Amino acid sequence: METTVLQTHREDGVLEVTLDRPKANAIDLATSRAMGEVFAGFREDPDLRVAILRTAGDKFFCAGWDLKAAAGGDAVDGDYGVGGFGGLQELPDLNKPVIAAVHGLAMGGGFELALSCDLIYASESTQFGLPEISAGTLADAATVKLPKRMPYHVAMELLLTGRWMSATEAARWGVVNEVLPDDEAVRARAWKTARLLASGPPLVFAAIKEVARVAESLTFQEAMDLVTNSRLPTVAALYTSEDEKEGAKAFAEKRRPVWKGR
């Protein structure tokens, strides 16, 4: 699929989505809806196992919400599409891995977009920031997510002051998986990981994502009860699948398993 602002490339079970909206890759309502359609399609396509989200340009990963579009009539509470802001933030049942390949400035909603992914690789040039405080508004998704992803006091400092956080610092707090020299190296690393995951057991990945998502709001015992008694759809599908039998059989036969996703 290609639009004026989105390009997609699919290869070996991997979908690469590139946001290209100069100058700052800011997201308006139409772009958000288009991204939601792309990622919903990724979710539903059995031939796609992993997605990579990246952006074009040198300076900005994503500046977040498009303030010019807002001034032109886009409502902050308008229709962002099926996946919420940026197509990922609230997309239901996205039980496939998504990798963020980040470079440049990831501001506000751009930072939140990266946080919506499962893995984050960033270039040395990357800076993360939440400038909403200076505009007297709330970085809503980041306010929910950051205190769960990094030490509380550090998260609150970022939210309350709007200061910048380098990729190196983000990696130190565990927000970024790996820091690489530049955008080219980040993209290569993202593809290397994506191909590895695309060759893995998709039903297990789906179960991991659902369990992790549901467990956030439960006690340990409540979450374990759902898992051990197969009360989550992805867990039940995994434990009754051909892939579950194939994994055990391949181990016994000392060969690589052939995953079919069923």
Stockholm file with secondary structure:
# STOCKHOLM 1.0

chainA/1-262         METTVLQTHREDGVLEVTLDRPKANAIDLATSRAMGEVFAGFREDPDLRVAILRTAGDKFFCAGWDLKAAAGGDAVDGDYGVGGFGGLQELPDLNKPVIAAVHGLAMGGGFELALSCDLIYASESTQFGLPEISAGTLADAATVKLPKRMPYHVAMELLLTGRWMSATEAARWGVVNEVLPDDEAVRARAWKTARLLASGPPLVFAAIKEVARVAESLTFQEAMDLVTNSRLPTVAALYTSEDEKEGAKAFAEKRRPVWKGR
#=GR chainA/1-262 SS CBCSSEEEEEETTEEEEEECCTTTTCBCHHHHHHHHHHHHHHHHCTTCCEEEEEECSSSEEECCBCHHHHHTTCCTTSCCCTTSGGGTTTCTTCCSCEEEEECSEEETHHHHHHHTSSEEEEETTCEEECGGGGGTCCCHHHHHHHHHHSCHHHHHHHHHHCCCEEHHHHHHTTSSSEEESSHHHHHHHHHHHHHHHHTSCHHHHHHHHHHHHHHTTSCHHHHHHHHHTTCSHHHHHHHTSHHHHHHHHHHHTTSCCCCCCC
#=GC SS_cons         CBCSSEEEEEETTEEEEEECCTTTTCBCHHHHHHHHHHHHHHHHCTTCCEEEEEECSSSEEECCBCHHHHHTTCCTTSCCCTTSGGGTTTCTTCCSCEEEEECSEEETHHHHHHHTSSEEEEETTCEEECGGGGGTCCCHHHHHHHHHHSCHHHHHHHHHHCCCEEHHHHHHTTSSSEEESSHHHHHHHHHHHHHHHHTSCHHHHHHHHHHHHHHTTSCHHHHHHHHHTTCSHHHHHHHTSHHHHHHHHHHHTTSCCCCCCC
//
